[in-house]
Amino acid sequence: MGTLRNDVKDLMKKRAAEMIHDSLKGRKSLIVLDDVWRAAKEDKIIEKLGLPIGNDGQYKVVVTTRNKEVGQNLKARIYEMELLSMQESWQLFCAYALPDYDKNLPPYHLEEIALQVEKRCARLPLALKTTGASLSGCTDIRK
């Protein structure tokens, strides 16, 4: 026999799934599952989330991941996205780090910093935006 804690946890998951199902039933919806990492049991994710199955739910699910197994387990249509180019990375970083600077003319005299940012953020948009925003307004750059 399971513990009361596990029983309550299971009941809460079931109720949450029912609430999601009821709120989406008969509605057109887009569901985004961002940054899914685990490759095991994704094929049951639709069921576990309580998404309407059949004609009562008209929805699309978008899953973002860096783990190809996730898409394979979901039997999904896979679109591989390329990393940003060095120039695109730098422009995105500058848009957040230097919001008053002309977007068409990023400050290339900061090339050394650009190379460090590109390397550490691995040309990933969220990392570039977050790093840029955290440096916005900085006037003193120290290594």
Residue pairs with C-beta under 8 A, 6 or more apart in sequence:
2 10
13 48
16 50
17 48
17 49
17 50
18 50
19 50
20 49
20 50
20 51
21 50
21 51
21 52
21 57
24 51
24 52
24 57
24 59
25 52
25 56
25 57
26 52
26 56
26 57
26 58
27 57
27 58
27 59
28 58
28 59
29 57
29 58
29 59
29 60
30 59
30 60
30 62
31 49
31 51
31 59
31 60
31 61
31 62
32 61
32 62
32 63
32 64
33 45
33 61
33 62
33 63
33 64
34 64
35 64
35 65
36 42
36 63
36 64
36 65
36 67
36 70
37 65
37 66
37 67
37 70
38 67
38 70
39 67
39 69
39 70
39 72
39 73
40 73
41 73
42 63
42 70
42 73
42 74
43 73
43 74
43 75
45 74
46 53
46 61
47 53
51 57
51 59
51 61
52 59
63 70
63 71
63 74
63 76
65 71
68 78
71 78
72 78
83 122
83 123
83 124
84 92
84 123
84 124
84 125
84 128
85 123
86 114
86 118
86 123
88 123
89 117
89 118
89 121
89 123
89 128
90 106
90 114
90 117
90 118
91 103
91 106
92 125
92 128
92 129
92 132
93 114
93 117
93 121
93 128
93 129
93 131
93 132
94 101
94 103
94 106
94 107
94 132
95 103
95 132
96 128
96 129
96 130
96 131
96 132
96 133
96 136
97 131
97 132
97 133
97 135
97 136
97 138
98 106
98 107
98 132
98 136
99 136
101 107
108 114
113 141
117 128
117 131
117 132
120 127
120 131
121 127
121 128
121 131
